[in-house]
Amino acid sequence: MSSQSTSNQKSPVKSGERVIFIVTTIFIILAVIAFGGMEYVRHHSAKPMFSITTNYQFSPEAKRGMDLFFRKGSCTDCHRALNSGTNMGPGTDLDGEGTKRGMAWIYNFLRRPEQTYNGQTLDHGPGKAAAFVSDWKAKDLHAIAAFLTALQAKSGSSVSPVPPSERSPFVDSMVKKFAPESWKTGKYKDMRDDSRVSRKSDQPQEKQ
Ligand code: HEC
């Protein structure tokens, strides 16, 4: 009994603990090295980490709207467009806004948010944090609406109602293998084949 307690005092760390300690230390060192490596690659790569899933073509008015959006208003405190600004969740990422909403809707929203939403808004209604927007000059709101209308989602991006136009061999093989019979026998239509779906914002990608 007493001899064991002296040997414990000599080596307070049990060998199992030592192994855990060494493994943890190695893991942390490797994690730091891996993180450093990835950061190095990210900084030295010309390719953006997240590709912009928006097509845009700006008229002179839309360009002015972009300027107002990014400089005058504090829109980017709460909103994101062209992958920059803040994304506070649903409704605040405005990339692809022009695919969801039309010019008139956006203008009306900026002017009379709650009537246009037909309900309560979080931030745009009277007395709320973004209430100032509705007091802007018609010309400025129009320019912002033109800017936001020009932000068209590429199909397949999370804000696009249009599925990707490219065929994916992987998806096709999965459908062949796992999809219910009714999918394969043509009871349902593959949306990617649907010619009624507008793909005006897409570059043609299919070679046939
Ligand atoms: C304090 C945060 C905040 C600020 C500042 C702000 N917004 Fe918003 N905005 C929101 C939120 C949150 C929503 C979602 C609707 C709601 O509940 O208010 C929204 C919705 C919108 C929508 C409608 C999106 C849709 O399709 O439903 C537009 C357009 C818009 N904002 C434009 C702007 C512009 C332009 C500015 C700057 C002049 C601006 N916002 C400033 C928070 C903000």
Residues whose N, C-alpha, C, O or C-beta is under 5 A from the ligand:
A	BS01	HEC	G73 S74 C75 D77 C78 P90 G91 I106 T121 L122 D123 H124 A129 A130 V133 I144
